[in-house]
Every structure is written in C-alpha cells, then in structure tokens.
Amino acid sequence: MSPRNCLLILLAALVFFTGCKKADEYPIEPVITFKSLTTTKDEQGRDHYAVVEISFTDGDGDIGIDDSEINIPPFTGEYANNVHINYYFYDNGIWTSDSQYNDVGRIRVITPEGNQKAIRGDIKKETISLPPLDTLLVRFEVYIYDRALHKSNIITTPEIVVTTGPP
C-alpha cells in the first residue's frame, strides 16, 4: 500500500471517529457545583461584597429569563430571578440565616441553536453588601432555576472569614 493511500485511510478514519463523538448528556434539571468564593474589599481594606462562582449543566439547555418576561407567568415571585444566594453567618456555634443579605440574580436566555441543547457554563455573582459586623464567619447556599422551573441541587459554599467592621 502506498504512503498516499495509508494517509487517505488514516484521514478517513479520523473524520469517521471525530464525527461519531457523542454529544454531552446531562439531566434536564440544572446541576450546579461550587467553583469559588472570594470577597472584594473597599478603600479601607474591609470586605465589602462576597463573590460566588458556580458551574452548571442543563440537559435541555433551557436556562435564562429575558427582561421582557419578568413578572409574566410563570416568571413571577421566586421565579422572577433564576439565581438564588442565601446568606448565613456563624453565631455562638450555630449557622444562622439572615434573609436581609440574601441575593438573587438573573441569567439571560442562553439556549443554544440547533438540535444539541445540552449546555454547561459558569456563573459569577457578586452579592449585596456584607453586614458591618466586624469579623465574622459566613457561607452561602446557592441554587438556580431553568425555564421549566426545574430547581437545581442546592450547594453550600465553604465558610470564609470576612472583616466588615471598623479596622
């Protein structure tokens, strides 16, 4: 067999096996995983915001809400925002929720064109201001919704020490 024929067979095999690559498959409910938790500091060096980053997958790619859909069923109430971050602080040996510092956000529609709808990506969300309580231990619970109102799993971030009060 000539080198040219060997090369053609090799190229044909490569195209065949590349074309047979299986598409990503995920559950139709969004699944999230923790990626990072950091803080941003103000001019005095105090922690001002927490920044939560998660990764997500969704098998049917129906993630997102457009601004024109807000407060139109089904995107009302809790579903008007599709990213939810619940704030907890450690006090006297107990993790305590303070809904005043909970935060929400919105991912715009990112459903891909074509037949393959499975998607994955990252979400980075800066929370509302942290409370001015000197030094404290905090963590967050995070979950998202897709367009079919499937709720993802709930993840709890690792705890971090933040300093928000006077130096």
C-alpha positions as MATLAB code, in Angstrom:
seq = 'MSPRNCLLILLAALVFFTGCKKADEYPIEPVITFKSLTTTKDEQGRDHYAVVEISFTDGDGDIGIDDSEINIPPFTGEYANNVHINYYFYDNGIWTSDSQYNDVGRIRVITPEGNQKAIRGDIKKETISLPPLDTLLVRFEVYIYDRALHKSNIITTPEIVVTTGPP';
ca = [
       0.000    0.000    0.000;
       1.370    3.375   -0.943;
       2.041    6.094    1.667;
      -0.625    8.236   -0.021;
      -3.280    5.506    0.377;
      -2.277    4.996    4.021;
      -2.656    8.723    4.622;
      -6.112    8.759    2.984;
      -7.257    5.800    5.085;
      -5.916    7.471    8.235;
      -7.715   10.741    7.390;
     -10.968    8.885    6.629;
     -10.739    7.040    9.968;
     -10.040   10.294   11.801;
     -13.063   12.005   10.211;
     -15.245    8.970   10.995;
     -14.254    8.802   14.662;
     -14.450   12.581   15.125;
     -17.944   12.592   13.603;
     -19.019    9.858   15.999;
     -18.205   11.895   19.097;
     -21.112   11.569   21.482;
     -22.835   14.833   22.424;
     -22.721   15.932   26.062;
     -25.625   14.480   28.023;
     -26.873   15.993   31.266;
     -30.117   15.713   33.259;
     -32.876   18.155   32.207;
     -32.753   19.669   35.695;
     -29.863   22.084   36.192;
     -26.974   20.712   38.237;
     -24.582   23.114   39.938;
     -21.185   22.700   41.567;
     -19.139   25.079   43.688;
     -16.248   26.813   41.963;
     -15.052   29.666   44.222;
     -15.921   32.129   46.975;
     -13.937   35.346   47.327;
     -14.505   38.868   48.604;
     -13.948   42.341   47.244;
     -12.539   44.986   49.537;
     -13.428   48.655   49.928;
     -10.942   51.547   50.144;
     -10.304   50.832   53.857;
      -9.435   47.181   53.160;
     -12.655   45.808   54.620;
     -14.572   43.026   52.887;
     -17.473   44.674   51.102;
     -19.007   42.014   48.834;
     -18.784   38.247   48.526;
     -18.297   36.862   45.021;
     -19.740   33.376   44.483;
     -18.825   31.379   41.377;
     -20.542   28.131   40.380;
     -20.515   25.812   37.380;
     -23.733   24.459   35.890;
     -25.029   21.908   33.412;
     -28.507   21.568   31.905;
     -29.516   18.752   29.558;
     -32.165   20.615   27.584;
     -30.404   23.992   27.679;
     -33.416   25.912   28.912;
     -31.540   28.336   31.146;
     -32.412   32.008   31.311;
     -35.080   34.681   31.552;
     -35.305   37.731   29.311;
     -36.172   41.121   30.820;
     -39.437   41.205   28.835;
     -40.593   38.029   30.628;
     -40.133   39.247   34.202;
     -43.339   39.209   36.264;
     -45.223   37.438   33.478;
     -46.260   33.892   34.448;
     -44.507   31.653   35.104;
     -41.640   34.073   35.866;
     -43.185   35.727   38.930;
     -42.332   35.680   42.626;
     -39.357   33.441   43.361;
     -39.136   32.523   39.658;
     -38.601   36.150   38.510;
     -34.914   35.536   39.268;
     -33.164   32.313   38.410;
     -30.070   32.560   40.629;
     -30.621   32.484   44.399;
     -27.914   33.011   47.046;
     -28.848   32.654   50.714;
     -26.559   34.219   53.331;
     -25.568   32.509   56.605;
     -23.309   33.646   59.429;
     -21.853   31.651   62.317;
     -23.025   32.846   65.725;
     -22.473   31.073   69.048;
     -21.932   27.692   67.388;
     -24.980   27.933   65.099;
     -25.262   28.782   61.390;
     -27.940   31.470   61.190;
     -29.722   32.722   58.089;
     -30.244   36.452   57.619;
     -32.591   36.987   54.679;
     -31.772   40.710   54.660;
     -28.474   39.734   52.986;
     -29.845   37.074   50.633;
     -29.326   37.889   46.984;
     -30.830   36.981   43.630;
     -29.753   37.387   40.045;
     -30.805   36.608   36.546;
     -29.190   34.681   33.727;
     -30.466   35.800   30.336;
     -31.675   33.137   27.901;
     -28.684   31.167   26.638;
     -30.423   28.221   24.943;
     -28.236   27.130   22.024;
     -29.485   26.934   18.434;
     -29.728   23.561   16.713;
     -30.557   20.069   17.899;
     -27.930   19.769   20.637;
     -29.314   21.786   23.556;
     -27.180   20.476   26.436;
     -25.166   23.303   27.958;
     -22.603   23.911   30.654;
     -21.015   27.063   31.936;
     -20.036   29.201   34.892;
     -21.927   31.867   36.805;
     -20.122   34.504   38.862;
     -22.336   36.652   41.107;
     -21.333   39.470   43.418;
     -23.657   39.517   46.432;
     -25.204   42.558   48.043;
     -23.085   44.308   50.669;
     -21.943   42.231   53.603;
     -23.219   43.339   57.036;
     -20.958   45.654   59.073;
     -20.300   43.262   61.975;
     -16.521   43.444   62.496;
     -15.182   39.947   61.787;
     -17.431   37.013   61.113;
     -17.602   33.596   59.513;
     -20.014   33.390   56.564;
     -21.178   30.902   53.947;
     -23.860   30.803   51.278;
     -26.406   28.376   49.872;
     -26.896   28.623   46.112;
     -29.431   27.211   43.650;
     -30.787   28.084   40.211;
     -33.972   27.521   38.182;
     -34.307   26.740   34.495;
     -37.123   27.954   32.202;
     -39.243   24.885   33.014;
     -38.912   25.920   36.700;
     -36.772   22.881   37.493;
     -34.797   23.714   40.618;
     -31.148   22.680   40.709;
     -29.486   20.976   43.600;
     -28.597   23.292   46.481;
     -24.908   23.747   47.201;
     -23.354   25.195   50.329;
     -20.140   27.123   49.875;
     -17.214   26.635   52.228;
     -17.127   29.196   55.004;
     -14.853   32.215   54.857;
     -13.826   34.810   57.408;
     -14.797   38.345   56.440;
     -13.907   41.625   58.108;
     -16.508   44.293   57.505;
     -16.406   46.472   60.615;
     -14.077   49.240   61.704;
     -10.335   48.486   61.458;
];
